[in-house]
């Protein structure tokens, strides 16, 4: 049997994939998505990390604004 190498777009190691985790309104519903395209997985992981960093920065700004008032 021929083996194929699959990638999951993440910036953390996923020890136990959970098909019930994730957004219910994702393109194909909840699930643990894989791709054969390493460059696609890397691009998507970088985008996910960028979005998380933006949300983190917004939360810090919100907390600082609350502290000033």
TORDRENVO-246780 format. One record per atom (N, C-alpha, C): residue number from 1; residue in one letter; atom name; z, x, y. Coordinates in Angstrom, 2 decimals. Atoms other than C-alpha are relative to their C-alpha. Layout:
BEGIN
NUM	A	CA	Z	X	Y
...
//
This chain:
BEGIN
1	X	N	0.00	0.85	-1.18
1	X	CA	0.00	0.00	0.00
1	X	C	0.00	0.89	1.24
2	X	N	0.09	-0.76	-1.23
2	X	CA	-0.97	1.33	3.42
2	X	C	1.15	-0.41	0.94
3	X	N	-1.08	0.27	-0.95
3	X	CA	1.92	1.64	5.87
3	X	C	-0.56	0.00	1.42
4	X	N	0.37	-0.02	-1.41
4	X	CA	1.59	0.83	9.54
4	X	C	1.25	0.26	0.82
5	X	N	-1.10	-0.33	-0.90
5	X	CA	3.76	2.10	12.35
5	X	C	0.01	-1.00	1.13
6	X	N	-0.14	1.01	-1.04
6	X	CA	5.04	-0.57	14.73
6	X	C	1.05	0.44	1.00
7	X	N	-0.92	-0.35	-1.09
7	X	CA	6.85	-0.24	18.06
7	X	C	0.54	-1.27	0.64
8	X	N	-0.63	1.08	-0.77
8	X	CA	9.24	-2.49	19.94
8	X	C	0.25	0.53	1.40
9	X	N	-0.14	-0.45	-1.40
9	X	CA	9.23	-2.25	23.74
9	X	C	1.44	-0.15	0.46
10	X	N	-1.40	0.00	-0.41
10	X	CA	12.81	-1.30	24.54
10	X	C	0.37	1.39	0.46
11	X	N	-0.50	-1.31	-0.44
11	X	CA	14.67	1.47	26.32
11	X	C	1.34	0.32	-0.67
12	X	N	-1.20	-0.26	0.80
12	X	CA	17.59	1.24	23.87
12	X	C	-0.38	-0.15	-1.48
13	X	N	0.23	0.12	1.44
13	X	CA	17.76	1.59	20.09
13	X	C	0.48	-1.37	-0.47
14	X	N	-0.35	1.30	0.56
14	X	CA	17.76	-1.78	18.32
14	X	C	0.37	0.23	-1.46
15	X	N	-0.46	-0.26	1.38
15	X	CA	19.87	-1.30	15.20
15	X	C	-0.31	-1.17	-0.93
16	X	N	0.21	1.19	0.83
16	X	CA	19.61	-4.89	13.93
16	X	C	-0.81	-1.01	0.81
17	X	N	0.83	0.96	-0.73
17	X	CA	16.66	-6.87	15.28
17	X	C	0.45	-1.44	-0.24
18	X	N	-0.42	1.39	0.07
18	X	CA	17.55	-10.48	16.05
18	X	C	-1.14	-0.87	0.53
19	X	N	1.14	0.82	-0.42
19	X	CA	14.66	-12.95	16.12
19	X	C	0.43	-1.16	0.88
20	X	N	-0.50	1.10	-0.83
20	X	CA	16.89	-15.47	17.95
20	X	C	0.38	0.46	1.41
21	X	N	-0.36	-0.56	-1.30
21	X	CA	17.54	-13.16	20.93
21	X	C	-1.24	-0.03	0.90
22	X	N	1.12	-0.05	-0.94
22	X	CA	15.40	-13.29	24.03
22	X	C	-0.23	-1.33	0.69
23	X	N	0.31	1.18	-0.79
23	X	CA	13.89	-15.78	26.40
23	X	C	-0.68	-1.07	-0.85
24	X	N	0.64	1.10	0.73
24	X	CA	13.02	-19.17	24.95
24	X	C	-1.38	-0.30	0.59
25	X	N	1.28	0.29	-0.64
25	X	CA	10.17	-19.41	27.46
25	X	C	-0.94	1.20	0.00
26	X	N	0.91	-1.14	0.13
26	X	CA	8.53	-16.12	26.43
26	X	C	-1.38	-0.50	-0.44
27	X	N	1.38	0.42	0.31
27	X	CA	4.77	-16.22	25.85
27	X	C	-0.14	-0.66	-1.37
28	X	N	0.12	0.54	1.36
28	X	CA	5.15	-16.86	22.12
28	X	C	1.33	-0.51	-0.52
29	X	N	-1.32	0.47	0.40
29	X	CA	8.74	-18.15	22.09
29	X	C	0.94	1.15	-0.30
30	X	N	-0.98	-1.04	0.33
30	X	CA	11.86	-16.29	21.03
30	X	C	-0.48	0.78	-1.20
31	X	N	0.38	-0.80	1.15
31	X	CA	11.41	-13.46	18.62
31	X	C	0.18	1.48	0.28
32	X	N	-0.06	-1.45	-0.10
32	X	CA	11.41	-9.74	18.02
32	X	C	-1.43	0.50	-0.08
33	X	N	1.42	-0.35	-0.09
33	X	CA	7.99	-8.59	19.18
33	X	C	-0.25	1.47	-0.31
34	X	N	0.41	-1.35	0.37
34	X	CA	6.23	-5.53	17.80
34	X	C	-1.47	0.20	0.35
35	X	N	1.39	-0.34	-0.27
35	X	CA	2.98	-3.74	18.58
35	X	C	-0.36	1.30	-0.71
36	X	N	0.49	-1.26	0.56
36	X	CA	0.86	-1.04	17.01
36	X	C	-0.34	1.00	1.10
37	X	N	0.43	-0.81	-1.14
37	X	CA	0.08	0.30	20.51
37	X	C	1.21	0.65	0.69
38	X	N	-1.14	-0.72	-0.57
38	X	CA	2.64	2.96	21.51
38	X	C	-0.04	0.00	1.52
39	X	N	0.07	-0.04	-1.47
39	X	CA	1.37	3.20	25.09
39	X	C	0.36	-1.36	0.61
40	X	N	-0.38	1.33	-0.47
40	X	CA	1.73	-0.58	25.52
40	X	C	1.51	-0.17	-0.07
41	X	N	-1.45	0.13	0.16
41	X	CA	5.29	-0.48	24.17
41	X	C	0.74	0.82	1.07
42	X	N	-0.63	-0.83	-1.03
42	X	CA	6.17	2.36	26.56
42	X	C	-0.11	-0.64	1.38
43	X	N	0.19	0.65	-1.31
43	X	CA	4.68	0.57	29.59
43	X	C	0.91	-1.21	0.14
44	X	N	-0.82	1.20	-0.05
44	X	CA	6.49	-2.66	28.74
44	X	C	1.48	0.35	0.10
45	X	N	-1.40	-0.43	-0.07
45	X	CA	9.81	-0.87	28.18
45	X	C	0.34	0.50	1.40
46	X	N	-0.23	-0.48	-1.37
46	X	CA	9.47	0.86	31.57
46	X	C	0.10	-1.16	0.97
47	X	N	-0.04	1.19	-0.87
47	X	CA	8.77	-2.50	33.22
47	X	C	1.32	-0.75	-0.18
48	X	N	-1.28	0.67	0.25
48	X	CA	11.82	-4.07	31.56
48	X	C	1.15	0.75	0.66
49	X	N	-1.04	-0.82	-0.60
49	X	CA	14.00	-1.18	32.71
49	X	C	-0.05	-0.11	1.53
50	X	N	0.14	0.13	-1.45
50	X	CA	12.61	-1.42	36.26
50	X	C	0.58	-1.33	0.49
51	X	N	-0.53	1.32	-0.38
51	X	CA	13.43	-5.15	36.41
51	X	C	1.52	-0.03	-0.11
52	X	N	-1.46	-0.03	0.16
52	X	CA	16.95	-4.53	35.10
52	X	C	0.65	0.82	1.10
53	X	N	-0.54	-0.83	-1.08
53	X	CA	17.54	-1.77	37.65
53	X	C	-0.04	-0.76	1.33
54	X	N	0.09	0.81	-1.22
54	X	CA	16.34	-4.08	40.45
54	X	C	1.12	-1.04	0.04
55	X	N	-1.06	1.01	0.07
55	X	CA	18.73	-6.82	39.31
55	X	C	1.36	0.64	0.23
56	X	N	-1.26	-0.72	-0.17
56	X	CA	21.57	-4.28	39.16
56	X	C	0.21	0.35	1.47
57	X	N	-0.10	-0.35	-1.42
57	X	CA	20.84	-3.09	42.71
57	X	C	0.29	-1.23	0.85
58	X	N	-0.26	1.24	-0.73
58	X	CA	20.77	-6.69	43.96
58	X	C	1.44	-0.44	-0.18
59	X	N	-1.39	0.38	0.26
59	X	CA	24.13	-7.36	42.32
59	X	C	0.96	0.90	0.78
60	X	N	-0.83	-0.92	-0.79
60	X	CA	25.64	-4.25	43.95
60	X	C	-0.03	-0.40	1.47
61	X	N	0.12	0.41	-1.40
61	X	CA	24.31	-5.37	47.35
61	X	C	0.79	-1.27	0.25
62	X	N	-0.74	1.27	-0.14
62	X	CA	25.79	-8.86	46.82
62	X	C	1.50	0.27	0.03
63	X	N	-1.44	-0.33	0.05
63	X	CA	29.21	-7.41	45.92
63	X	C	0.43	0.67	1.29
64	X	N	-0.35	-0.71	-1.24
64	X	CA	29.17	-5.10	48.93
64	X	C	0.03	-0.97	1.19
65	X	N	0.00	0.99	-1.08
65	X	CA	28.26	-8.02	51.23
65	X	C	1.26	-0.85	-0.05
66	X	N	-1.23	0.79	0.15
66	X	CA	31.19	-10.03	49.83
66	X	C	1.20	0.79	0.49
67	X	N	-1.11	-0.84	-0.41
67	X	CA	33.53	-7.11	50.43
67	X	C	0.08	0.13	1.52
68	X	N	0.03	-0.15	-1.45
68	X	CA	32.42	-6.86	54.07
68	X	C	0.42	-1.26	0.72
69	X	N	-0.35	1.24	-0.69
69	X	CA	33.11	-10.52	54.82
69	X	C	1.47	-0.35	-0.14
//
